[in-house]
C-alpha cells in the first residue's frame, strides 16, 4: 500500500477529481479529503506517473510511505 499526501484538496469537488483520476487509471484507492491524503491499495503502480497525474490536476503531492 502507498500513502500519498495531497495538498490543495479543499472541497468535495477536489476529492472527486482525484478519485476520477484513480478510476481512469484503474487504480484501487481511497481519497481522504479531511486528511489530505490518498491510500493506494494496488502494488503494481508506477507511483511517479501517478503523482504526476495528480499534480496535473493542480495539487501538490508527496509519497508518505510504501
C-alpha positions as CSV (number, residue, x, y, z in Angstrom):
1,X,0.0,0.0,0.0
2,X,1.1,3.5,-0.8
3,X,0.1,6.7,1.1
4,X,0.2,10.0,-0.8
5,X,-0.1,13.4,0.8
6,X,-2.2,15.6,-1.4
7,X,-2.1,19.4,-0.7
8,X,-4.7,21.7,-2.1
9,X,-7.8,19.5,-1.8
10,X,-10.2,21.9,-0.3
11,X,-13.7,20.5,-1.2
12,X,-15.6,17.5,-2.3
13,X,-15.1,18.5,-6.0
14,X,-11.4,18.4,-5.5
15,X,-11.8,14.9,-3.9
16,X,-13.9,13.8,-6.8
17,X,-11.3,15.0,-9.3
18,X,-8.6,12.9,-7.6
19,X,-10.9,9.9,-7.3
20,X,-11.7,10.3,-11.1
21,X,-8.0,10.2,-11.9
22,X,-7.6,7.0,-10.0
23,X,-10.6,5.5,-11.6
24,X,-9.4,6.4,-15.1
25,X,-6.1,4.7,-14.3
26,X,-8.0,1.7,-12.9
27,X,-6.2,2.1,-9.5
28,X,-7.8,0.8,-6.3
29,X,-7.5,3.8,-3.9
30,X,-9.4,5.7,-1.3
31,X,-9.2,9.5,-1.0
32,X,-9.5,11.2,2.4
33,X,-10.5,14.8,2.0
34,X,-10.2,15.9,5.6
35,X,-6.8,14.3,6.0
36,X,-5.5,15.5,2.6
37,X,-4.3,12.1,1.6
38,X,-4.9,9.0,-0.5
39,X,-4.2,5.4,0.1
40,X,-3.3,3.3,-2.9
41,X,-4.1,-0.4,-2.5
42,X,-2.6,-1.7,-5.8
43,X,1.0,-2.8,-5.5
44,X,1.9,-2.7,-9.3
45,X,1.6,1.1,-9.7
46,X,4.0,3.4,-11.4
47,X,4.0,5.8,-8.5
48,X,5.9,8.5,-10.3
49,X,3.4,8.7,-13.1
50,X,0.6,8.6,-10.6
51,X,2.0,11.6,-8.6
52,X,2.4,13.5,-11.9
53,X,-1.2,12.7,-12.9
54,X,-2.5,14.2,-9.6
55,X,-0.2,17.2,-9.9
56,X,-1.5,17.8,-13.4
57,X,-4.9,18.3,-11.7
58,X,-3.4,21.2,-9.8
59,X,-2.5,19.6,-6.5
60,X,0.9,19.1,-4.8
61,X,1.8,15.5,-3.9
62,X,4.3,13.7,-1.7
63,X,4.7,10.0,-1.2
64,X,4.5,9.4,2.5
65,X,5.2,5.7,2.6
66,X,5.0,2.4,0.6
